[in-house]
Amino acid sequence: MEAEAFRTAAREMIDYVIDYLEGIRDRRVLPTVEPGYMRGMLPEEAPREPEPWSAVLSDIERVIMPGVTHWHSPHFHAFYPTANSYPGILADILSGAIACIGFTWQSSPACTELEMNMMDWLGKLLALPKEFLFCSGGKGGGVIQGTASEATLVALLAAKARTVKAVKAQHPEWNEASIAGMLVAYTSEQAHCSVERAGMLGGMKMHLLETGESLTLTGAKLEEAVKEDLARGLIPCYVVATLGTTTTCAFDDILSIGPVCEKFGLWLHIDAAYAGAAFICPEFRHLLNGVEYAESFNFNPHKWMLVNFDCSALWFKDASLVVDAFNVDPVYLKHDQQGVVPDYRHWQIPLGRRFRSLKLWFVFRLLGVEGIQENVRKHVRLARRFHRLLLEDPRFSVPFPPAMGLVCFRLEGSNERSKMLLNLIRESGKIFLVPGGVKETFFLRFSICARTTTEEDVDFAWREIQSLADQVAPDV
Ligand code: PLP
C-alpha cells in the first residue's frame, strides 16, 4: 500500500470507526455466533496477490462484527469498564506510525521522556507521596505496564529479589534457592485472580487471607498470618492490598495493613486497577490514604480513565529495587546515557515496549483533568441511580454496598432465582452483565462501563431486568 492509497483508506477507516462508535447503541451488545463461526467465512489460506482495500473494508461487517461483543455499548454492564476515547484512538494511530521500540532511552528518547513526564503528571493528580515521582529527584518513578497483572508480578519479583538479598546477607551459608522457597506472600481472598497467579508465576506461596463481612483485609488479620508463618520458619515477603476488588469493589484497610508491613519489613503493593482512576477526584482521594506505606502502587488508566488499552500505571518508591532485580546488560543495548535516565526495559518483563504514553498525553490535553473527572463522577451518579431503582422494587436486594460505578444485586430468595434471571438476561441479549459470588451468595454485578452511558440507558437496563424478573418463579 502506497501513501496515497493509505490516505484514502485511512479516511474511510476513520469514517467507519466514528460511525461504528456513534451507532453502537443500536447493535446487539452480545453476539449470537457459535464457536467456529468464522471458519467458513475465510479462505483456507492467505491471499497470494494483494486485495483491494474496499474488499477488506466490506469484510469488517461481514466477518468481524457478527462476532464482536460491543464493550463500548452503553448496554454493556459486565466486568469493569475498559476505556475508549477519540483522543486515545488518535494517539494509538500516531504510536502505530512512529512504531518505535522504547526499551532504552536511546532507542527513542521521546518515548522514555514523555512516559516519565506523564507518570509524574498522573502521580501528582493522585496526590501520590513525592517519593513515587521522578521530579522529587529521589529513587522513585513510574512506568507504564501492559496490565495490572504484569504490575503485580513485577512488584512480586522485585520484592523477592530484595528479600533474598537481605536474608542472604544475614545468613551467608544459606543458598538463594532455599531462601526463595521459604518466602510467603499475602493477599485477601477477594483479590483479583491475577494476584494468586503472580504467586504461581513468581514461585512464591500466596496466602489468601479471609475477610470479614465487609470483604476487607485488615492489618490485624495480616499480622496474625505473618506471625504464624514466622513461627513455622517461613519468611514473609510481599503483600498485595486491593482498593476496589473485582467482585464487589471493596477496599482493603491499607491504613492498618501499612504499619504491619512496616513492622515486619514486607513489600506492600497496592492494586487499584479499576478504582484508582477515581482518586483524581478530590472527593474520593481519601480512599488512597495509606499509600505512603506502599513500595509500589498500580492502577489502570485503561479501565476508567479514558485511555485505550493498554496502559497500566505502576509507581515505585525505589525503582532501583526493580532495576537491580532484572538487570542484564548486553553490548547491543548499551548507550552513552546509561544510568542518567531510566532504561525502561529494566522495569518490566518484556524487552520491547510501545509508545503508550502518547495516549495519556493526548487524553490529558484533549479532555483536560476536568473532562476525566466528569467521566468518573457521571459513572458514580449513574450507579447510584440504578441503586435507587433497585431499592424501590422489593423483589430485589443489594447484598453489598454499591461502590464507585458498581452495584451488586440479587433476587430475594434462593441463588437459583438469581441464576435464572441471569440466564434470561443472557438469552435476551439486550444488556450484558456478569455474576459474582461471595461465600454462598450468588449475585449479579451491574457495572457502568461505557463513556456514553446515559440515565436513559440505565433506565432501559432496569426495565429489562424488571420485566425478565417477572418470569422468574418464586421459591417453592
Ligand atoms: N486487579 C483488579 C482489582 C481488577 O479488577 C482487575 C481486572 O478487572 C485486575 C487486577 C486485572 O487487570 P489486568 O487485566 O489489567 O491485568
Boltz pocket constraint, residues with backbone or C-beta under 6 A from the ligand:
constraints:
  - pocket:
      binder: B
      contacts: [[A, 80], [A, 146], [A, 147], [A, 148], [A, 149], [A, 150], [A, 192], [A, 194], [A, 242], [A, 243], [A, 244], [A, 245], [A, 246], [A, 271], [A, 272], [A, 273], [A, 274], [A, 300], [A, 312]]
      max_distance: 6.0
